[in-house]
Amino acid sequence: MSEEKHILHMSSGRLEALGDGIFSVAMTLLAIELGSPLIEGNSWEEFLTAFRHLGVGFFCYAVSFIVLGIMWFGHRMMFEYIGRTDRYFIFLGVLFYMVVCIVPFSTRFLAENRHWQSITVYGLNLSLCNLTLYAQWVYGIRKPSLMHKELPAEVRKEAKVLFLISPVVYSIAIGLSFIYPIASVIIFAITPVLYLLPNKLDKYLP
């Protein structure tokens, strides 16, 4: 009994706060990585030409910003069910935050190249974000000591689909990049829409 009272119980609040900070920095860096247009003259035409060169960068920025927003929401909802942490759960969280921080780099790499190499890096980066967050989620829900709310079976099943659908789609995009790179970029842009479609989790969400 004397040993049990000295056991440390770590709430999830600090880890969740770290995640919020990581996401805010990564999403801000997406805008910083856009850079500024180089305007070579004073005419309106030269002004528009300079911004047209940034068009792809703005497009990639928008896609990545929305994707990170969706991931942040999933990360936030995870802690609605998981209220405590342990060192392994924290380690999985650190892995997730690590790959999230790479998103500004892979986004700029995609915007500047749009070849199979940059598409592969971007697709792998986003896939690893989903997979590491899913690994953290699975670990957490399998340890009753970390849960602070009952997890309905329907939520467990639907969450698995939502976590894993993106890596599957991104794998298809990577495969297409060797044949038709622009199709891969279109797939990256369409994928976030899948999370806006009605699903079984809607009745559990605020």
C-alpha positions in Angstrom: 0.0 0.0 0.0 2.8 2.4 0.8 4.3 1.9 -2.7 1.0 2.6 -4.4 0.5 6.0 -2.9 3.9 7.1 -4.5 2.9 6.0 -8.0 2.8 9.0 -10.3 -0.2 9.7 -12.5 0.3 12.0 -15.4 -2.6 13.8 -16.8 -2.8 14.4 -20.6 -3.2 18.2 -20.3 0.5 19.0 -20.6 1.0 16.8 -23.7 -2.2 18.2 -25.3 -0.9 21.7 -24.7 2.5 20.8 -26.3 0.6 19.5 -29.3 -1.4 22.7 -29.6 1.9 24.7 -29.6 3.4 22.4 -32.2 0.5 22.8 -34.5 0.4 26.5 -34.1 4.1 26.8 -35.0 3.9 24.4 -37.9 0.8 26.1 -39.4 2.5 29.5 -39.0 5.7 28.3 -40.7 3.6 27.2 -43.7 2.9 30.9 -44.3 6.5 32.0 -43.6 7.8 29.4 -46.1 5.8 31.0 -48.9 8.4 33.7 -49.1 7.7 37.0 -50.9 7.3 37.7 -54.6 10.0 39.3 -56.6 8.6 42.2 -58.6 10.9 43.4 -61.3 9.1 46.6 -62.2 6.4 49.0 -61.3 3.6 48.0 -63.6 0.5 46.2 -62.7 1.3 43.4 -65.1 4.7 42.7 -63.5 2.9 42.7 -60.1 0.5 40.0 -61.2 3.2 38.0 -62.9 5.2 37.9 -59.7 2.2 36.6 -57.7 1.4 34.1 -60.4 4.8 32.5 -59.7 3.6 32.1 -56.1 0.3 30.5 -57.2 1.4 26.9 -56.7 3.0 27.8 -53.4 -0.3 29.3 -52.2 -2.2 26.2 -53.4 0.1 23.9 -51.5 0.0 26.1 -48.4 -3.8 26.0 -48.4 -3.9 22.2 -48.8 -1.3 21.7 -46.0 -3.0 24.2 -43.7 -6.3 22.4 -44.0 -4.7 19.0 -43.6 -3.0 20.1 -40.4 -6.3 21.6 -39.1 -8.0 18.3 -39.6 -5.1 16.5 -37.8 -5.3 19.0 -35.0 -9.0 18.2 -34.6 -8.4 14.5 -34.5 -5.6 15.0 -32.0 -7.9 17.2 -29.9 -10.8 14.7 -29.9 -8.4 11.9 -28.9 -7.9 13.5 -25.6 -11.7 13.6 -25.0 -11.3 9.9 -24.3 -7.8 9.6 -23.1 -7.2 11.6 -19.9 -3.9 10.2 -18.6 -0.5 9.4 -20.1 2.5 7.2 -19.5 6.0 7.4 -20.9 5.2 5.2 -24.0 2.1 7.3 -24.8 4.2 10.4 -24.6 6.9 8.9 -26.8 4.4 8.1 -29.5 3.1 11.7 -29.1 6.7 13.0 -29.6 7.0 10.9 -32.8 3.8 12.4 -34.1 4.8 16.0 -33.3 8.2 15.3 -35.0 6.6 14.5 -38.3 4.1 17.3 -38.0 7.0 19.7 -37.8 8.3 18.5 -41.2 5.1 19.4 -43.0 6.3 23.0 -43.8 9.4 21.7 -45.4 7.7 19.0 -47.4 5.1 21.5 -48.5 7.7 23.9 -49.8 9.5 21.1 -51.5 6.3 20.1 -53.3 5.6 23.7 -54.3 9.0 24.2 -55.8 9.4 20.9 -57.6 6.2 18.9 -58.3 8.1 15.8 -59.4 7.8 12.3 -58.1 10.6 12.9 -55.6 8.8 15.8 -53.9 5.4 14.1 -54.2 6.8 11.0 -52.5 8.3 13.1 -49.7 5.1 15.0 -49.2 2.9 11.9 -49.3 5.1 10.0 -46.9 5.2 12.9 -44.5 1.4 13.2 -44.3 1.0 9.4 -44.1 3.5 9.3 -41.2 1.5 12.0 -39.5 -1.7 9.9 -39.7 0.1 6.6 -38.8 1.9 8.0 -35.8 -1.2 9.6 -34.4 -3.1 6.4 -35.0 -0.4 4.4 -33.2 -0.8 6.8 -30.2 -4.6 6.5 -30.3 -4.5 2.6 -30.4 -2.0 2.5 -27.6 -4.1 4.8 -25.5 -7.5 3.1 -26.0 -6.0 -0.3 -25.2 -4.9 0.8 -21.7 -7.9 1.3 -19.5 -5.7 3.1 -17.0 -5.3 6.0 -19.5 -9.0 6.3 -20.4 -11.3 8.7 -18.6 -14.4 8.2 -20.8 -16.0 5.1 -22.2 -15.3 4.5 -25.9 -18.3 3.4 -27.9 -17.5 0.5 -30.3 -18.9 2.6 -33.2 -16.4 5.4 -32.5 -13.5 2.9 -32.3 -14.4 1.4 -35.7 -15.1 4.7 -37.5 -11.9 6.4 -36.1 -9.8 3.5 -37.5 -11.2 4.2 -41.0 -10.6 8.0 -40.7 -7.1 7.5 -39.4 -6.1 5.0 -42.2 -7.9 6.3 -45.2 -5.4 9.1 -45.9 -2.3 6.9 -46.0 -4.1 4.7 -48.5 -5.0 7.6 -50.7 -1.5 9.1 -50.4 0.0 5.8 -51.4 -2.1 6.0 -54.6 -0.9 9.5 -55.2 2.7 8.5 -54.8 2.3 5.7 -57.3 0.7 8.0 -59.8 3.5 10.5 -59.5 5.8 8.3 -61.6 3.2 8.6 -64.5 1.2 11.7 -64.1 2.4 14.0 -61.3 -0.3 16.6 -61.6 -2.9 13.9 -60.7 -1.0 13.3 -57.5 -1.2 16.9 -56.6 -5.0 16.9 -57.3 -5.4 13.9 -55.0 -3.6 15.7 -52.2 -6.1 18.6 -52.7 -9.2 16.4 -52.7 -8.2 14.2 -49.8 -9.2 16.7 -47.0 -12.7 16.8 -48.5 -13.2 13.2 -47.4 -13.2 14.4 -43.8 -15.9 16.9 -44.4 -18.4 14.2 -45.6 -21.0 13.1 -43.1 -19.8 10.0 -41.1 -20.9 8.0 -38.0 -18.9 10.2 -35.7 -21.0 13.3 -36.3 -23.5 12.4 -33.6 -20.8 12.2 -31.0 -19.2 15.5 -31.9 -20.1 18.9 -30.5 
